[in-house]
Amino acid sequence: MKFHKKKIAITLFVQAALLLGVGVQLSGEPANAALTGSIVTSTGADLPAEAVAQHALASTVKLSLSDPDGRNAVSGSGFFIAPDMVATNYHVIKGMGAGYVKFSGDAKQYRIVKVVASDPVNDLVILYVPGTNAKPMDLDPLQQKIGETIFVAGSPLGLEGVFSQGVLSAVRSNGDLQITASISHGNSGGPVLDGQGNVIGIVEYTIPSGQNLNFAIPVKQLLNLMKIANA
């Protein structure tokens, strides 16, 4: 597989229509909330895996979406980066007409109201999902060390609340993170975390013909999108 540097092409949908369609804003809700994500630098000792899992799964959601005809359903993963704001992969929501998110172990679903900002080239999108009290996850954009322990949270094959462990096996020339933590369809858009529970990447894809050839978008690309959305 050839790795190449991605071009930067950002598409913004600030104060736009409902998710991939036209409609009205929820009554009493702002048209667009500020993306005030928490940027941190990991210092000190790593946390026990159990602590990272508890922290990650509390802010990670399963996305369920359907096409405009309400026929074909897809699922993916996402995580809160600011109050009412969920980050995921652009390819998860592309072509879909309506969607909801839900937390593991909670039957309640929260409607995806609209796209706040998207970056199709880097496969990222930020969604407006009001009504939850989810705590935003901390983001660490600094270069990670190859061989360090990482974790992935998400909903592989639609199974909610799955947490896996691996290592950062490489950083590709385009900046993508290569990881060994187990991922499957449905993990797309979920967070990749370091040993202190900070998000360092967003799960994007796997190469099924190999073993443990899993890849994530570095979180700095998400921070770039957040910065532009706030401009």
C-alpha positions in Angstrom: 0.0 0.0 0.0 1.3 3.4 -0.9 1.3 6.0 1.8 1.2 9.6 0.7 0.8 13.0 2.3 -2.9 14.1 2.3 -3.8 17.5 0.8 -5.7 19.8 3.1 -9.2 20.4 2.0 -11.7 21.5 4.6 -15.4 21.9 4.1 -17.4 23.7 6.8 -21.0 23.4 7.5 -21.3 26.1 10.2 -25.0 27.0 11.0 -26.0 24.6 8.2 -28.9 22.4 7.6 -29.6 19.2 9.5 -27.4 16.2 9.0 -27.1 15.6 5.3 -30.6 17.2 4.7 -32.7 20.2 5.3 -34.7 21.0 8.4 -35.0 23.2 11.5 -32.9 23.6 14.6 -34.0 21.9 17.8 -36.1 24.4 19.8 -34.0 26.3 22.2 -30.7 25.0 21.0 -27.9 27.2 19.6 -27.2 27.0 15.9 -23.6 26.3 16.6 -21.7 25.8 19.9 -18.0 26.7 20.4 -15.5 23.9 19.9 -13.6 24.3 23.2 -11.7 21.1 23.2 -9.2 20.3 26.0 -5.6 20.0 24.7 -3.2 18.3 27.1 0.4 17.0 27.2 0.8 13.6 28.7 3.1 13.5 31.7 3.7 11.1 34.6 2.9 7.4 34.8 0.3 5.6 32.8 -3.0 4.7 34.3 -4.2 1.1 34.8 -6.0 -0.2 31.7 -9.2 -0.5 33.7 -9.1 3.2 34.5 -8.5 4.2 30.9 -11.4 2.0 29.8 -13.8 3.5 32.3 -12.8 7.0 31.2 -12.9 6.3 27.5 -16.2 4.4 27.4 -18.0 7.1 29.3 -17.3 9.5 26.4 -17.4 7.1 23.4 -20.7 6.5 21.5 -22.0 4.1 18.9 -23.4 5.9 15.8 -26.4 4.4 14.0 -27.3 6.0 10.6 -29.6 5.3 7.7 -29.8 6.5 4.2 -32.3 9.1 3.1 -34.8 6.3 2.2 -34.4 4.8 5.6 -33.3 1.5 4.2 -29.6 0.8 4.5 -28.3 1.2 8.0 -24.6 1.6 9.0 -22.9 1.9 12.3 -19.7 3.5 13.5 -18.0 5.0 16.5 -17.4 8.5 17.8 -16.4 10.4 20.9 -17.1 13.7 22.5 -14.5 16.5 22.0 -16.6 19.4 23.5 -20.0 19.8 25.0 -22.6 18.4 22.5 -19.9 17.8 19.9 -18.9 14.4 18.6 -16.0 13.6 16.3 -16.0 10.6 13.9 -14.9 9.6 10.4 -16.4 11.4 7.4 -16.9 8.1 5.6 -19.2 6.9 8.5 -21.8 9.6 7.8 -21.3 10.1 4.0 -24.6 9.6 2.1 -26.6 9.0 5.3 -29.9 10.9 6.0 -30.5 10.5 9.7 -28.7 9.2 12.7 -28.4 8.8 16.4 -25.7 8.1 19.0 -26.0 6.0 22.1 -23.7 5.1 25.0 -22.8 1.6 26.0 -25.3 0.2 28.4 -27.8 3.0 27.9 -31.0 2.4 25.9 -31.5 6.1 25.2 -30.6 7.5 21.8 -29.5 11.0 21.1 -30.3 12.5 17.7 -27.5 13.8 15.5 -28.8 17.3 14.7 -26.3 18.5 12.1 -22.8 18.5 10.7 -20.7 21.3 12.3 -17.6 20.9 10.2 -16.1 18.3 7.9 -12.8 17.4 6.3 -13.5 14.8 3.6 -9.8 14.5 2.6 -8.6 13.7 6.1 -11.8 11.7 6.7 -13.1 13.7 9.7 -16.4 15.2 10.7 -17.7 17.0 13.8 -21.4 16.4 14.7 -23.8 18.4 16.9 -25.5 16.0 19.3 -27.2 18.0 22.1 -28.8 16.6 25.3 -26.1 14.5 26.9 -23.9 15.3 29.9 -20.9 13.5 28.4 -17.5 14.8 29.5 -15.3 15.7 26.5 -12.1 13.7 26.1 -8.7 15.3 26.4 -6.7 15.6 23.2 -2.9 15.2 23.0 -1.4 16.2 19.7 2.3 15.7 20.5 4.3 13.0 18.7 3.9 9.6 20.3 6.6 7.1 20.8 6.7 3.9 18.7 6.2 0.9 21.0 4.1 2.8 23.6 0.8 1.2 24.8 -2.3 2.5 23.2 -6.0 1.7 23.5 -9.0 1.8 21.2 -12.7 2.2 22.3 -15.7 1.8 20.0 -18.4 -0.5 18.6 -16.9 -3.1 16.2 -19.6 -4.8 14.2 -22.1 -2.8 16.2 -21.1 -4.3 19.5 -21.1 -1.5 22.0 -18.5 -0.6 24.6 -15.6 -2.6 23.3 -12.1 -1.7 24.6 -8.9 -3.1 23.2 -5.2 -2.7 23.8 -2.1 -2.7 21.6 0.9 -0.6 20.8 1.8 2.2 18.4 3.7 0.2 15.8 4.7 3.0 13.4 4.0 6.5 12.3 3.6 6.6 8.5 5.1 9.3 6.3 1.7 11.0 6.0 1.4 11.2 9.8 -1.1 8.3 10.1 -0.7 6.2 13.2 -0.2 2.4 12.7 -1.5 0.4 15.7 -1.9 -3.2 16.7 -5.1 -2.8 18.8 -7.9 -4.9 17.4 -10.3 -3.1 15.2 -13.2 -4.1 12.9 -16.0 -2.5 10.9 -17.8 -0.3 13.3 -14.7 0.9 15.0 -14.3 3.7 12.5 -14.3 7.1 14.1 -13.5 5.8 17.6 -10.7 7.2 19.8 -7.2 5.9 20.0 -5.9 6.7 23.5 -2.5 6.8 25.2 -1.7 5.3 28.6 -3.2 8.3 30.4 -6.5 8.2 28.6 -5.8 11.1 26.2 -6.9 10.9 22.6 -4.0 10.7 20.2 -5.8 9.5 17.1 -9.1 8.6 15.4 -9.6 5.0 14.1 -9.8 5.1 10.3 -9.2 1.7 8.6 -7.6 -1.7 8.5 -5.9 -3.7 5.8 -7.5 -7.2 6.1 -4.9 -8.9 4.0 -2.3 -8.3 6.7 -2.1 -8.9 10.4 -2.6 -6.0 12.8 -2.3 -3.5 10.0 -4.7 -0.9 11.6 -4.5 2.8 11.0 -5.6 6.0 12.7 -5.7 9.7 11.9 -3.5 11.8 14.2 -5.5 14.0 16.5 -3.7 17.1 15.3 -5.8 16.9 12.1 -9.0 17.0 14.3 -7.6 20.0 16.2 -7.0 21.8 12.8 -10.6 21.2 11.9 -11.8 22.5 15.3 -9.7 25.6 14.9 -11.1 26.4 11.5 -14.7 25.8 12.7 -14.1 28.3 15.5 -12.6 30.9 13.2 
